[in-house]
Amino acid sequence: MKNAPFLWTEACESAFVQPKRKLIEPPILVYPDFKKRFKLSVDSSKIAVGACRMQSIDGRERVVAYASKLLVVSEKNWIRKEDGTSEIECWGIVWATRKFRCYLDRREFDLYTDHKALTWEFNDTNSTSNAKLARWAMELSQLRFKVFHKPRSVMDYVDGLSRLRSEMVGA
């Protein structure tokens, strides 16, 4: 296999051309309409967090902004703890709301996560024994949002952002 010649097939050409076509079809990103409600979808993985800020325009979900960040070593260590998955998923939300704070502050928005436990974490009656989650819940309580669970299968647009590796982003 090492010395096998590379063969560029029709399937290769299609896989190469199709994403290029999608990138030039308008609109990839739209300007924010501050009269409309924002939707923030967030996902986290063992290596990164990703977020997508969207709005409904003409009956379709349109992307206003994408963002992602690789996790540092100390953040990756959270995953090994008992509440690790909830911590890393919650950190993704904290990071995303900080990143887009100027768009979300003093405005109601919808927050989407594929981590169902976080829909409970942010309800008014919750109290947690995890100090980190409690601090983040306090920080997020300054914002006006509703949390919704979406299965990972329908959040692929943000799932990919949370799975970027350092060599993919030039880090």
Secondary structure, 3 states (H helix, E strand, C coil): CCCCCCCCCHHHHHHHHHHHHHHHCCCCCCCCCCCCCEEEEEEECCCEEEEEEEEEECCEEEEEEEEEEECCHHHHHHHHCCCHHHHHHHHHHHHHHHHCHHHHCCCEEEEEECCCHHHHHCCCCCCCCCHHHHHHHHHHCCCEEEEEECCHHHCHHHHHHHHCCHHHHCC
